[in-house]
Amino acid sequence: MKGYCTNNRVMNTGVLAYTMNTKRSEIRGLWNEVCNACIQLKQPECQIFWRLLSQPCSDIIQAVDSSEIKNRSGL
């Protein structure tokens, strides 16, 4: 399939943050696809679906290592 690869990382989706910009419909479409797959298949592990469904949207996704996210105390 075009746009898909087998070496795409499975992300730990503790936090999903997004901005509503010109790609608003694409972002919402991806979010809806992931949520609907989880509900329809009764599978709470959204990372599985995110890994597959997000690949064609790689141009609008930025992955950040958890060590880069500061907590409330700034650590």
N, C-alpha and C positions, 0 to 999 in steps of 0.2 A: 504494500500500500504506500502511496506517495505521502511523504511527510511523517512517516513513522520509523522508529529505529528500535533495536532491541537493547541498546545500552543506555537508555534513558533511566535516570535515577528515580528511585522511589523516595519521595519526600516525606519527612515528618511534618505533617500539617498541623502544628500546634496553633499557628496564627496565620490567617489569610488576611492581608490588607490590600486594598485596591483603591484607585482613584477613578472617578468617573470622568473620563476624557472623551476624545473622539472615538475611542474603541469601546464605548459603553455597551453597545448591543453584543459585541463579540465577548466581552467579559461576562455579561449576564447570561449569554447563551452557554458558555462553558460552565458557569456555576450551576445553571439549571440542569445541564446534562449530567454533571457529577451527582448532584442531589437526587435527581430522578432515578439514576442507576442504583444508588444506595437504597432508596425506598423500594423500588420495583423488585430488586433482587434480595432485599432484606439483609444487606451487607453493610455493617457500620464502618468498615475499613475504607474510607474514601480515598486513601492513598493509592489503592489499586486502580480505581477509576481515573483518578487525577493523572497517574502515570500515563495511561493510554490516551485519555481524551484531551489532555493539555498539549500534546506534542504538536499539533498543527498551529497552536497559538504561542509557540515559543518566542515569537518576536514581541509579545506584550507581557511576558512573565519574567520576573527577576527573582531568582532564588537567593536567599540570604542565610548564611550559616547562623545557627542559634547563638554562637559566641559573639556575634556582632550586635545582637539585640540587648540593649541595656534594660535592667529591671528598674523598679521605682526608685531604688536608692542610688542608681547610676553606676552600679557595679557591672 
